[in-house]
Amino acid sequence: MNEIPFRILIVDDEPNICSGLAMGLAGDRFVIATASDASEACALFRRTPYHLVITDLRMPGPSSGLDLIRDIKHESPETLILVVTAHGTLETAVEAMRLGAHDYIAKPVDLPMLRLQVAKAMEHHRLREENRRLRDRLASAGEFPEMIGHSATIHEVFTRIRQVADTDLPILIQGESGTGKELIAQAIHSLSGRRQGPFVAANVGALPESLIESELFGYEKGAFSGANRQKPGWFEMAQGGTLFLDEVGEMALKTQVDLLRVLEQHELRRLGGEALIPLDIRLVTATHREIDELVAEGKLREDLYYRLKVVTLRVPSLRERREDIPPLVTHFLHRACARQHRESKQVAGAAMRMLCDYSWPGNVRQLRNCMDVLAVTVEGPTIHARDLPPELCSTPSREIPTLEESLREAERAAILTALARCNNHRERTARLLGISIRTLQYKMSRLSLH
C-alpha cells in the first residue's frame, strides 16, 4: 500500500509569505495547502487531515493563532504545529508551546531552518506511526488479539479464560447478544491443547427444529428425503478440536435428550446410520438467557444443565465496562478505515463523551457496526457529535436506566427484603420468593449479595 503523503497547512494573513513558504518547501514528499486566517484554516482542516500546521500567531479576524492551535489540538491531538513568530511576540510563542505547539521559528523565516524543522516534524510523525504499528502487532500477537479492554471486569474474564482454557472441562458462556461470546470461545480454543484442531462454531438457535439434529450429528445417504449424500455433523467436524454451540437454550427438548446421550457416551450415530462414531471434542456452549431461569421454566433439561454448566463464564455488557469504549472505538474505527481504504479518522472529545454515555443495547457488535458506518459517511478527518447516528444524540442514556438495569435493581431489592424477613435463612427466603434454593444462590452470587 502506498504511504500517505505528508500534508502541510500554512496559515498566514500575508499572501507573499504563504506562497513563499509553500515554494520553499515544495517537493515530492509534501502536499501543501495555504490559508489566510484561522477560520479558513479550520474549514480546510475539517475537510482534509494535515500532519503539520505552520501558522502565524497574529492574524486578522475574531480568531488568533492561539485560538487556531487550541481548536486543532482539540480536534486532532496528533497533528504537529509549528509557530512562526516575530521577536516581539516570544511570550506568545511560549503560550503556543503550552497549548501544544511542537516548536516555533522566528521571523524573518530562514528557509533552511524551516526545512530542518519540517524534517524534524516528519521524523517525529514517522516514529510515532512506527510505534503505533508496533503496538498493533504486539496486540495482535497477544493472547486476546480481538478482545479490547482495560477494565477490571474484562480482565476478570481474561483471567478466567487462562484458568480453564487448557482443560477439557465443558464451559458455558453467558452474556447479552453482541458481547463477544464466540470470541471468548475462540480464545479458549487458541489457548488449549486442542489449538491445532478445528474450531467449529454453530448457532443452534438459528435453525428450525427439523434441521438441528442432522446438523449436529450428521446423516447417511438416504436417511430422509433429500439426503442424497453422506454428511458429517458439527460434532464430527470438530473432532480433535472445539465445538462451540451458541444459544444452546433454544434447542427443542428432544434434541436436548440426544445431545445429553452424546455427551455422556462420547460417541454418536449419524441419522440413518448404524455405526457408532467415537468423539474427541471439547464442548463450549453459550446463551444470552439466564440458564437457571431456563431450567426453572422447563425449557432446559436439568440433567443437561449439569453437563453444560461445569464451568461458567459471564461476559459483561458494554455498559458495564464503559471505560473500554474509547479503546474499542479507536480499534474499530482504525480497522474500518483501513478496510474501506479511507484515511484514518479520530473522534472529537464531545463525540467520544456521547459514545461513552450511550447504553449500547447491541453491545460491542453494535459499536463495531457504528464505526463501520462512520468510517465511510464522515468525509473529514474528525468525527464530531453532529456526525453520530440520531439515537446516540438523544438524552444521555445514563440518566435513564435500561430495562435490564431496572429489573436487576428490582430483583436485588426483592431478595434483600425477603432475606430480612426470613432472618437470612436462605431456604425460607427461596420459598417466600417462589424460587429454588439453587436459583436463589445463583442470583445472590450474580448480584454480589454475600
URKAHU-V946833 format. One record per residue. N is the residue number from 1. RES is the residue in one small letter. PHI is phi in radians with two decimals (999 if undefined). OMEGA is omega as a letter, one per 30 degrees, with the letter a starting at -180 (* if undefined). D_LAST is the distance of its C-alpha to the last C-alpha in Angstrom with 1 decimal. Layout:
N:RES:PHI:OMEGA:D_LAST / N:RES:PHI:OMEGA:D_LAST
This chain:
1:m:999:l:56.5 / 2:n:-1.19:a:58.7 / 3:e:-1.30:l:57.2 / 4:i:-1.20:a:56.8 / 5:p:-1.07:l:59.6 / 6:f:-1.30:a:58.8 / 7:r:-1.71:a:59.0 / 8:i:-2.17:l:60.5 / 9:l:-2.02:l:60.9 / 10:i:-1.83:a:63.5 / 11:v:-2.17:l:63.4 / 12:d:-2.79:a:66.5 / 13:d:-1.38:l:68.6 / 14:e:-1.70:a:71.8 / 15:p:-1.00:a:72.8 / 16:n:-1.13:l:74.9 / 17:i:-1.18:l:72.1 / 18:c:-1.00:a:69.8 / 19:s:-1.19:l:72.4 / 20:g:-1.13:l:73.5 / 21:l:-1.16:l:70.0 / 22:a:-1.11:l:69.4 / 23:m:-1.18:a:72.7 / 24:g:-1.17:a:72.1 / 25:l:-1.77:a:68.8 / 26:a:-1.00:l:70.0 / 27:g:3.10:a:69.4 / 28:d:-1.18:a:67.9 / 29:r:-1.41:a:64.6 / 30:f:-2.08:l:63.8 / 31:v:-2.09:a:63.5 / 32:i:-2.02:l:64.5 / 33:a:-2.25:a:64.2 / 34:t:-2.26:l:65.4 / 35:a:-2.50:a:64.6 / 36:s:-1.68:l:66.5 / 37:d:-2.73:a:63.7 / 38:a:-1.15:a:59.9 / 39:s:-1.13:l:59.6 / 40:e:-1.12:l:61.5 / 41:a:-1.09:l:59.5 / 42:c:-1.10:l:56.2 / 43:a:-1.11:l:57.6 / 44:l:-1.12:a:58.7 / 45:f:-1.16:l:55.4 / 46:r:-1.19:a:53.4 / 47:r:-1.50:a:55.6 / 48:t:-2.42:l:55.8 / 49:p:-1.32:l:53.5 / 50:y:-2.06:l:55.4 / 51:h:-1.41:a:54.6 / 52:l:-2.41:l:56.8 / 53:v:-2.07:l:58.0 / 54:i:-1.87:a:61.0 / 55:t:-2.37:l:61.5 / 56:d:-1.34:a:63.7 / 57:l:-1.65:a:62.1 / 58:r:-1.74:a:64.7 / 59:m:-2.43:l:65.2 / 60:p:-1.26:l:66.5 / 61:g:1.73:a:64.3 / 62:p:-1.23:a:61.2 / 63:s:-1.92:l:59.1 / 64:s:-1.64:l:59.8 / 65:g:-1.09:l:59.2 / 66:l:-1.13:l:56.1 / 67:d:-1.08:l:54.8 / 68:l:-1.10:l:55.4 / 69:i:-1.05:a:53.5 / 70:r:-1.09:a:50.6 / 71:d:-1.14:a:50.5 / 72:i:-1.14:a:50.9 / 73:k:-1.17:l:48.2 / 74:h:-1.22:a:45.8 / 75:e:-1.45:a:46.7 / 76:s:-2.50:a:47.2 / 77:p:-1.01:a:45.9 / 78:e:-1.50:l:47.5 / 79:t:-1.18:l:51.0 / 80:l:-1.51:a:53.3 / 81:i:-2.23:l:55.5 / 82:l:-1.98:a:58.8 / 83:v:-1.66:l:60.4 / 84:v:-1.83:a:64.2 / 85:t:-2.43:l:65.2 / 86:a:-1.34:a:68.4 / 87:h:-1.04:a:68.9 / 88:g:-1.30:a:68.6 / 89:t:-2.03:a:65.1 / 90:l:-1.10:l:63.5 / 91:e:-1.07:l:60.9 / 92:t:-1.15:l:59.9 / 93:a:-1.11:l:59.6 / 94:v:-1.10:l:57.2 / 95:e:-1.09:l:55.1 / 96:a:-1.10:l:55.2 / 97:m:-1.10:l:53.8 / 98:r:-1.12:l:51.0 / 99:l:-1.37:l:50.2 / 100:g:2.16:l:50.0 / 101:a:-1.09:a:53.6 / 102:h:-1.32:a:54.2 / 103:d:-2.92:l:57.6 / 104:y:-2.44:l:60.8 / 105:i:-2.42:a:64.5 / 106:a:-1.50:l:67.3 / 107:k:-1.48:f:70.2 / 108:p:-1.18:a:72.7 / 109:v:-1.27:l:70.7 / 110:d:-1.58:a:72.0 / 111:l:-1.02:l:71.5 / 112:p:-1.02:l:71.2 / 113:m:-1.14:l:68.5 / 114:l:-1.09:l:66.7 / 115:r:-1.06:l:66.9 / 116:l:-1.12:l:65.4 / 117:q:-1.11:l:62.5 / 118:v:-1.14:l:61.9 / 119:a:-1.08:l:62.0 / 120:k:-1.12:l:59.4 / 121:a:-1.14:l:57.2 / 122:m:-1.10:l:57.7 / 123:e:-1.14:l:56.7 / 124:h:-1.05:l:53.6 / 125:h:-1.12:a:52.7 / 126:r:-1.08:l:53.5 / 127:l:-1.12:l:51.3 / 128:r:-1.14:l:48.4 / 129:e:-1.17:l:48.8 / 130:e:-1.11:l:49.1 / 131:n:-1.09:l:45.8 / 132:r:-1.13:l:44.1 / 133:r:-1.11:l:45.5 / 134:l:-1.12:l:44.5 / 135:r:-1.09:l:40.9 / 136:d:-1.10:l:41.0 / 137:r:-1.14:l:42.4 / 138:l:-1.12:l:39.8 / 139:a:-1.14:a:37.0 / 140:s:-1.23:l:38.7 / 141:a:-1.60:a:39.0 / 142:g:-1.38:a:35.4 / 143:e:-1.19:a:32.7 / 144:f:-2.23:a:31.5 / 145:p:-1.10:a:34.7 / 146:e:-1.74:a:33.8 / 147:m:-1.88:a:30.2 / 148:i:-1.64:l:30.5 / 149:g:2.79:l:27.8 / 150:h:-2.14:a:26.5 / 151:s:-1.24:l:23.1 / 152:a:-1.11:a:20.0 / 153:t:-1.17:a:18.6 / 154:i:-1.30:l:21.9 / 155:h:-1.26:l:22.1 / 156:e:-1.11:l:18.9 / 157:v:-1.12:l:20.8 / 158:f:-1.02:a:23.8 / 159:t:-1.08:a:22.1 / 160:r:-1.13:l:20.8 / 161:i:-1.06:a:24.3 / 162:r:-1.06:a:25.9 / 163:q:-1.17:a:23.7 / 164:v:-1.91:a:24.7 / 165:a:-1.07:a:28.0 / 166:d:-1.54:l:30.4 / 167:t:-2.32:l:29.4 / 168:d:-1.90:a:30.5 / 169:l:-1.16:l:27.1 / 170:p:-1.09:a:26.8 / 171:i:-2.19:l:24.5 / 172:l:-1.93:l:23.1 / 173:i:-1.83:l:22.8 / 174:q:-2.05:l:21.1 / 175:g:3.01:a:21.9 / 176:e:-1.12:l:24.1 / 177:s:-1.07:l:27.9 / 178:g:1.54:a:29.5 / 179:t:-1.49:l:26.6 / 180:g:1.75:a:28.5 / 181:k:-1.13:l:27.2 / 182:e:-1.19:l:30.7 / 183:l:-1.05:l:30.9 / 184:i:-1.17:l:27.8 / 185:a:-1.07:l:29.4 / 186:q:-1.13:l:32.6 / 187:a:-1.12:l:30.9 / 188:i:-1.05:l:29.4 / 189:h:-1.12:a:33.0 / 190:s:-1.20:l:34.7 / 191:l:-1.70:a:32.6 / 192:s:-1.65:l:33.1 / 193:g:-1.23:l:36.0 / 194:r:-1.71:a:37.2 / 195:r:-1.06:l:37.8 / 196:q:-1.39:l:41.6 / 197:g:-1.51:a:41.2 / 198:p:-1.30:l:40.9 / 199:f:-2.01:a:37.9 / 200:v:-1.97:a:38.2 / 201:a:-1.98:a:36.2 / 202:a:-2.52:l:36.5 / 203:n:-1.77:a:35.1 / 204:v:-1.26:l:35.3 / 205:g:-1.33:a:34.4 / 206:a:-1.58:a:37.6 / 207:l:-1.92:l:40.0 / 208:p:-1.20:a:41.4 / 209:e:-1.01:a:40.8 / 210:s:-1.20:a:44.4 / 211:l:-1.86:a:44.1 / 212:i:-1.08:a:40.7 / 213:e:-1.16:l:41.8 / 214:s:-1.16:l:44.9 / 215:e:-1.30:l:42.9 / 216:l:-1.23:a:40.3 / 217:f:-1.88:a:42.7 / 218:g:1.39:a:46.1 / 219:y:-2.69:l:49.3 / 220:e:-1.63:l:52.9 / 221:k:-1.05:a:56.0 / 222:g:1.46:a:57.0 / 223:a:-1.11:l:53.6 / 224:f:-2.75:a:53.9 / 225:s:-1.08:a:56.1 / 226:g:1.70:l:56.0 / 227:a:-1.48:a:54.8 / 228:n:-1.63:l:57.8 / 229:r:-2.74:l:56.3 / 230:q:-1.37:a:53.7 / 231:k:-2.46:l:50.4 / 232:p:-1.26:l:47.4 / 233:g:-1.63:a:43.9 / 234:w:-1.04:a:40.8 / 235:f:-1.05:a:39.8 / 236:e:-1.14:a:43.3 / 237:m:-1.10:a:43.3 / 238:a:-1.65:a:40.1 / 239:q:-0.92:a:41.6 / 240:g:1.37:a:40.7 / 241:g:-2.32:a:38.1 / 242:t:-2.18:l:35.1 / 243:l:-1.90:l:34.9 / 244:f:-1.92:l:32.5 / 245:l:-1.90:l:32.1 / 246:d:-1.54:a:30.7 / 247:e:0.93:a:29.6 / 248:v:-1.14:l:29.5 / 249:g:-1.26:a:28.1 / 250:e:-1.58:a:31.4 / 251:m:-1.25:l:33.5 / 252:a:-1.16:a:35.4 / 253:l:-1.08:l:34.5 / 254:k:-1.10:l:37.8 / 255:t:-1.12:l:37.1 / 256:q:-1.08:l:33.6 / 257:v:-1.09:l:35.5 / 258:d:-1.11:l:37.9 / 259:l:-1.12:l:35.2 / 260:l:-1.06:a:33.4 / 261:r:-1.09:l:36.7 / 262:v:-1.11:a:37.4 / 263:l:-1.18:a:34.0 / 264:e:-1.32:a:34.5 / 265:q:-1.70:l:38.2 / 266:h:0.99:l:38.2 / 267:e:-2.75:a:41.4 / 268:l:-2.48:l:42.8 / 269:r:-2.21:l:46.0 / 270:r:-1.08:l:47.2 / 271:l:-1.03:a:48.2 / 272:g:1.39:a:51.8 / 273:g:-1.85:l:51.7 / 274:e:-1.97:a:52.1 / 275:a:-1.27:l:51.0 / 276:l:-1.56:a:47.5 / 277:i:-1.90:l:46.2 / 278:p:-1.11:a:43.8 / 279:l:-2.04:l:40.8 / 280:d:-2.37:a:39.3 / 281:i:-2.36:l:36.6 / 282:r:-1.99:a:33.0 / 283:l:-1.73:l:31.2 / 284:v:-2.16:l:28.7 / 285:t:-2.09:a:27.7 / 286:a:-2.63:l:26.2 / 287:t:-2.72:l:25.3 / 288:h:-1.57:l:24.5 / 289:r:-1.62:l:23.0 / 290:e:-1.32:a:19.6 / 291:i:-1.16:l:20.8 / 292:d:-1.11:l:18.8 / 293:e:-1.20:l:20.6 / 294:l:-1.07:l:23.8 / 295:v:-1.15:a:23.5 / 296:a:-1.07:a:22.6 / 297:e:-1.46:a:25.7 / 298:g:1.36:a:27.9 / 299:k:-1.59:l:28.7 / 300:l:-2.34:a:27.4 / 301:r:-1.10:a:28.3 / 302:e:-1.19:l:25.5 / 303:d:-1.19:l:27.5 / 304:l:-1.22:l:27.9 / 305:y:-0.92:a:24.2 / 306:y:-1.21:l:23.6 / 307:r:-1.27:a:26.5 / 308:l:-1.46:a:25.3 / 309:k:-1.66:l:21.6 / 310:v:-1.33:l:22.0 / 311:v:-2.15:l:20.5 / 312:t:-1.94:l:18.8 / 313:l:-2.27:a:19.3 / 314:r:-1.76:l:18.2 / 315:v:-1.72:a:20.7 / 316:p:-1.25:l:19.9 / 317:s:-1.26:a:22.3 / 318:l:-1.15:l:24.9 / 319:r:-1.25:l:23.6 / 320:e:-1.51:l:20.3 / 321:r:-2.46:a:22.5 / 322:r:-1.07:a:25.3 / 323:e:-1.15:l:26.4 / 324:d:-1.52:a:27.6 / 325:i:-1.14:l:30.0 / 326:p:-1.00:l:32.9 / 327:p:-1.14:l:33.2 / 328:l:-1.16:l:32.9 / 329:v:-1.03:a:35.6 / 330:t:-1.06:a:37.9 / 331:h:-1.12:a:37.5 / 332:f:-1.19:a:38.2 / 333:l:-1.19:l:41.0 / 334:h:-1.07:a:42.7 / 335:r:-1.16:a:42.6 / 336:a:-1.15:l:43.9 / 337:c:-1.11:l:46.7 / 338:a:-1.15:a:47.8 / 339:r:-1.18:a:47.7 / 340:q:-1.63:l:49.7 / 341:h:1.00:l:52.1 / 342:r:-1.87:l:51.2 / 343:e:-1.20:a:51.2 / 344:s:-1.02:l:47.9 / 345:k:-2.18:l:46.2 / 346:q:-2.30:a:43.6 / 347:v:-1.90:l:41.4 / 348:a:-1.15:a:42.3 / 349:g:-1.00:a:39.7 / 350:a:-1.13:l:39.6 / 351:a:-1.16:l:39.2 / 352:m:-1.13:l:36.4 / 353:r:-1.10:l:34.5 / 354:m:-1.16:l:35.0 / 355:l:-1.10:a:33.8 / 356:c:-1.27:a:30.6 / 357:d:-1.43:a:30.1 / 358:y:-1.24:a:30.7 / 359:s:-1.41:l:27.9 / 360:w:0.90:l:29.4 / 361:p:-1.08:l:28.6 / 362:g:-1.57:l:30.5 / 363:n:1.05:a:28.5 / 364:v:-1.08:l:30.2 / 365:r:-1.05:l:33.0 / 366:q:-1.14:l:33.9 / 367:l:-1.10:l:34.0 / 368:r:-1.07:l:36.2 / 369:n:-1.10:l:38.6 / 370:c:-1.09:l:38.8 / 371:m:-1.17:l:39.9 / 372:d:-1.03:a:42.4 / 373:v:-1.22:a:44.0 / 374:l:-1.12:a:44.2 / 375:a:-1.06:a:45.8 / 376:v:-1.85:a:48.8 / 377:t:-1.68:l:49.0 / 378:v:-1.65:a:48.8 / 379:e:-1.48:a:52.2 / 380:g:-1.41:a:51.7 / 381:p:-1.40:a:49.8 / 382:t:-2.22:l:47.0 / 383:i:-1.64:a:44.7 / 384:h:-1.76:l:44.4 / 385:a:-1.02:a:42.3 / 386:r:-1.17:a:45.2 / 387:d:-1.47:a:45.1 / 388:l:-1.30:l:41.7 / 389:p:-1.02:a:41.4 / 390:p:-0.99:a:41.5 / 391:e:-1.14:l:37.9 / 392:l:-1.49:a:36.7 / 393:c:-1.72:l:39.0 / 394:s:-1.45:a:37.6 / 395:t:-0.96:a:35.2 / 396:p:-0.88:a:32.4 / 397:s:-1.17:a:29.6 / 398:r:-1.14:l:26.9 / 399:e:-1.30:a:28.4 / 400:i:-2.12:a:27.8 / 401:p:-1.12:l:24.4 / 402:t:-1.23:l:24.8 / 403:l:-1.05:a:24.4 / 404:e:-1.11:l:21.4 / 405:e:-1.09:l:19.7 / 406:s:-1.13:l:20.7 / 407:l:-1.12:l:19.4 / 408:r:-1.08:l:16.0 / 409:e:-1.19:l:15.8 / 410:a:-1.13:l:17.2 / 411:e:-1.12:l:14.8 / 412:r:-1.04:a:11.8 / 413:a:-1.11:a:13.9 / 414:a:-1.12:a:14.9 / 415:i:-1.17:l:11.5 / 416:l:-1.10:l:10.6 / 417:t:-1.13:l:14.2 / 418:a:-1.14:l:14.2 / 419:l:-1.08:l:11.2 / 420:a:-1.13:l:13.2 / 421:r:-1.13:a:16.4 / 422:c:-1.72:l:15.3 / 423:n:0.92:l:14.0 / 424:n:1.14:l:10.5 / 425:h:-1.40:a:12.7 / 426:r:-1.24:a:11.5 / 427:e:-1.14:l:15.1 / 428:r:-1.14:l:16.6 / 429:t:-1.08:l:14.1 / 430:a:-1.09:l:15.1 / 431:r:-1.10:a:18.7 / 432:l:-1.09:a:18.6 / 433:l:-1.46:l:17.5 / 434:g:1.32:l:20.0 / 435:i:-2.27:l:18.0 / 436:s:-1.35:l:17.4 / 437:i:-1.10:l:14.5 / 438:r:-1.14:l:14.5 / 439:t:-1.12:l:14.5 / 440:l:-1.07:a:11.6 / 441:q:-1.09:l:9.5 / 442:y:-1.13:a:11.1 / 443:k:-1.15:l:10.6 / 444:m:-1.10:l:6.8 / 445:s:-1.15:a:7.1 / 446:r:-1.12:a:10.0 / 447:l:-1.63:l:8.8 / 448:s:1.01:l:6.0 / 449:l:-1.78:a:3.8 / 450:h:-1.90:*:0.0
